[in-house]
């Protein structure tokens, strides 16, 4: 770098990486492996991140696409994205022990779908066709839900009664695009009802806000995340919309193309909600080796939300503790009895 070259810096987004739902799901797999041993079967990727899935596979998790792939009588965990009631029925039919690691925020949307369907509303679900979360939510009320895959889908939407229409959404969407879709739906259906609380995940929103704050100042934004991670892909789109000259999605530091750095003085760096921070640290190290040693934090929000483990694990953990107490009491009782017998 010459004396006239602009200083190189990294704008590091905060918050970034793991959200509470992802943290809960990953810990749930690890706890299940500790408690029951391997294998633990997981229906679909527990979260959409290549590194996380590969790490859990090495520990003994087996990821499957369909319930039928799980041997009868085995343990299966449902991913953070949630599943439809049909999947629960399939698991029961195969005598599978189930652990439901669905993110509580996704469960909230499921409950909203059930409630509005019970009141005979037409439900317009804003989301991406084929995404696991959309499949799971749609399965809660298939006769009442119509998928709306972005603003361009609105024109073809039809409902039975325009006075009984509500919209819900996938939790990992772009806030701006979702509201653009909602605005178009409201133009078509003026009496459209909104969900009682925001469906888009707090973590998705916070990460998008941080990227917007850094986007205009960054020549390049690097988003760490997997290509099948909806919220990670959205971060790339948000960065470009915020004014970044370029934005790219990578799983690992070695996927970065050095040509991207040509003429770049400021790099924005963030990660999707299913990304462990070790991967971001790898990118920071890679950038540091190329002269980007100055790191500035771009803080959009504080996150302190945590979720308890799936109830199945919590119940079993309590039972395990109770069993240890009972066993200890039995051993103590046996020792007393033996001692009494010896003194006879």
Secondary structure, DSSP 8 states (H G I E B T S, - for coil): --TTS---EEEEEES-S--HHHHHHHHHHHHHHHHH-S-EEEES-SSS-HHHHHHHHHHTEEEESSGGGS-TT-EEEE-TT---HHHHHHHHHTT-EEEE---HHHHHHHHHHHHHHHTT-EEEEES-TT-HHHHHHHTTSTTTEEEE-SGGGGGG---S-TTSEEEEE-TTS-HHHHHHHHHHHHHH-TT-B--SS--S-HHHHHHHHHHHHHHTT-SEEEEES-TT-HHHHHHHHHHHHTT-SEEEEESSGGG--GGGGTT-SEEEEEE-TT--HHHHHHHHHHHHTTT--EEEEEE-----------HHHHHHHHHHHHHHHHHHHHHHHHHHHHHHHHH-
